[in-house]
């Protein structure tokens, strides 16, 4: 085994995924470059996760979190982590054995880089599938590329803890698209590195995925776009691009509400649209989560 002795803390949030969590932890332990610590943050599991982790993986730091969502779980892991590098891994995903080793080698060639992500292998309901063109990964100054949808998978990321300190923690208001929100803040600030190798394995298609639990995912992205625009930290070109995408997403939600006869959605997002178009809109820190199609 190669041991470059990096200081890496791996954070794995979980909720009732005992059956996949063991695979995730195993993939970390099989890394050719070992992490300093593995932190599992249990967001309220009732499926025997605690017993499994404590009996099979006594070397793992096991923390519990009141059921507040994946952002709160990741943030708790960050607060516990003792390493300058943080790697995230969702409990239903896994890594190929050389992932951390190859990411550290990227950093060794450019010490200014504070986030390195990788390409992925996707499985959906047990079958390997190809990524769509819109999910194409890349590195560099990619803020505008990240505006339409999340183009960085948390499970593929290795990032400096000081970068998280600079841009802020995961937004716990968001029940989904919290990664989109985080990567907008990161990529608006600095370039990132992309390792064009499929070193992360994503398993999808199961019922408890966040993307299948919530209607109208663009409402969460609109919240993030409003927030980053209102903070006035973007360059003029970034702000113009973000505003354009946000208005497009607001229009999509309005049309969806009209199609479904949902006057609440039409009213809320029409007011947002009018406010941003005429310059009167102030950022509202609430997300209309209780609405439904």
VENKASUL-V767913 format. One record per pair of residues at least 12 apart in sequence whose C-alpha atoms are under 8 Angstrom apart, sorted by the first residue. I is the first residue (numbers start at 0). J is the second residue. If there is no record, write none. Layout:
I:J, I:J
This chain:
0:31, 0:32, 1:31, 1:32, 2:31, 2:32, 2:33, 3:32, 3:100, 4:32, 4:33, 4:34, 4:35, 5:32, 5:33, 5:34, 5:35, 5:103, 6:34, 6:35, 6:82, 6:83, 6:84, 7:34, 7:35, 7:36, 7:82, 7:83, 7:84, 7:85, 7:86, 8:34, 8:35, 8:36, 8:37, 8:38, 8:80, 8:81, 8:82, 8:83, 8:84, 8:85, 8:86, 9:34, 9:36, 9:37, 9:38, 9:85, 9:86, 9:87, 9:88, 10:37, 10:38, 10:39, 10:40, 10:73, 10:76, 10:77, 10:85, 10:86, 10:87, 10:88, 11:37, 11:38, 11:39, 11:40, 11:73, 11:76, 11:87, 11:88, 11:89, 11:90, 12:39, 12:40, 12:41, 12:42, 12:69, 12:72, 12:73, 12:76, 12:88, 12:89, 12:90, 13:39, 13:40, 13:41, 13:42, 13:44, 13:69, 13:72, 13:89, 13:90, 14:41, 14:42, 14:43, 14:44, 15:43, 15:44, 15:45, 15:46, 15:48, 16:44, 16:46, 16:48, 16:90, 16:91, 17:46, 17:47, 17:48, 17:51, 19:90, 19:91, 19:92, 20:90, 20:91, 21:52, 22:91, 22:92, 22:93, 23:88, 23:89, 23:90, 23:91, 23:92, 23:93, 23:94, 24:93, 26:93, 26:94, 26:95, 26:96, 27:93, 27:94, 27:96, 29:96, 30:95, 30:96, 30:97, 30:98, 30:99, 30:100, 31:96, 31:97, 31:99, 31:100, 32:97, 32:99, 32:100, 33:99, 35:82, 36:59, 36:60, 36:80, 37:58, 37:59, 37:60, 38:59, 38:60, 38:61, 38:62, 38:76, 38:80, 39:59, 39:60, 39:61, 39:62, 39:76, 40:61, 40:62, 40:63, 40:64, 40:72, 40:73, 40:75, 40:76, 41:61, 41:62, 41:63, 41:64, 41:72, 42:63, 42:64, 42:65, 42:66, 42:67, 42:68, 42:69, 42:72, 43:63, 43:64, 43:65, 43:66, 49:61, 62:76, 67:171, 68:171, 68:174, 69:174, 70:169, 70:170, 70:171, 70:173, 70:174, 70:177, 71:169, 71:171, 73:169, 74:168, 74:169, 77:160, 82:160, 83:159, 83:160, 83:161, 84:157, 84:158, 84:159, 84:160, 85:157, 85:158, 85:159, 85:160, 86:154, 86:155, 86:156, 86:157, 86:158, 87:153, 87:154, 87:155, 87:156, 87:157, 88:153, 88:154, 88:155, 89:153, 89:154, 91:201, 91:202, 92:154, 92:199, 92:200, 92:201, 92:202, 93:154, 93:199, 93:200, 93:201, 94:198, 94:199, 94:200, 95:198, 95:199, 95:200, 96:198, 97:198, 98:198, 98:199, 99:157, 102:115, 102:116, 102:157, 102:194, 105:192, 105:194, 112:190, 112:191, 112:192, 113:158, 113:159, 113:162, 113:191, 114:156, 114:157, 114:158, 114:159, 114:191, 114:192, 115:156, 115:157, 115:158, 115:191, 115:192, 115:193, 115:194, 116:151, 116:152, 116:155, 116:156, 116:157, 116:192, 116:193, 116:194, 117:136, 117:155, 117:156, 117:193, 117:194, 117:195, 117:196, 117:197, 117:198, 117:199, 118:136, 118:155, 118:193, 118:194, 118:195, 118:196, 118:197, 118:198, 118:199, 119:155, 119:196, 119:197, 119:198, 119:199, 119:200, 119:201, 120:197, 120:198, 120:199, 120:200, 120:201, 121:200, 121:201, 121:202, 121:203, 122:200, 122:201, 122:202, 122:203, 123:202, 123:203, 123:204, 124:202, 124:203, 124:204, 124:205, 125:202, 134:149, 134:150, 135:150, 136:150, 136:151, 136:193, 137:192, 137:193, 138:190, 138:191, 138:192, 138:193, 139:190, 139:191, 139:192, 139:193, 140:186, 140:187, 140:189, 140:190, 140:191, 141:186, 141:187, 141:190, 141:191, 142:183, 142:186, 142:187, 142:237, 143:237, 143:240, 143:241, 145:179, 145:182, 145:183, 145:186, 146:183, 146:241, 146:244, 147:244, 148:179, 148:220, 149:176, 149:178, 149:179, 149:182, 150:179, 151:178, 151:179, 151:182, 152:178, 153:178, 154:199, 154:201, 155:198, 155:199, 162:185, 166:181, 166:184, 166:185, 168:181, 169:181, 172:285, 172:286, 173:219, 173:286, 174:209, 175:209, 175:210, 175:213, 175:216, 175:219, 176:216, 176:219, 176:220, 179:220, 179:223, 180:220, 180:223, 180:224, 184:227, 187:233, 187:237, 214:291, 214:292, 215:252, 215:292, 217:248, 217:249, 217:252, 218:248, 218:249, 218:252, 218:286, 218:287, 219:286, 220:245, 221:245, 221:248, 221:249, 222:283, 222:284, 222:285, 222:286, 224:241, 224:242, 224:245, 225:245, 225:282, 226:282, 226:284, 228:241, 228:242, 229:281, 229:282, 246:272, 246:275, 249:268, 249:269, 249:271, 249:272, 250:268, 250:272, 252:264, 252:265, 252:268, 253:265, 253:268, 253:269, 256:292, 259:292, 261:292, 263:290, 264:290
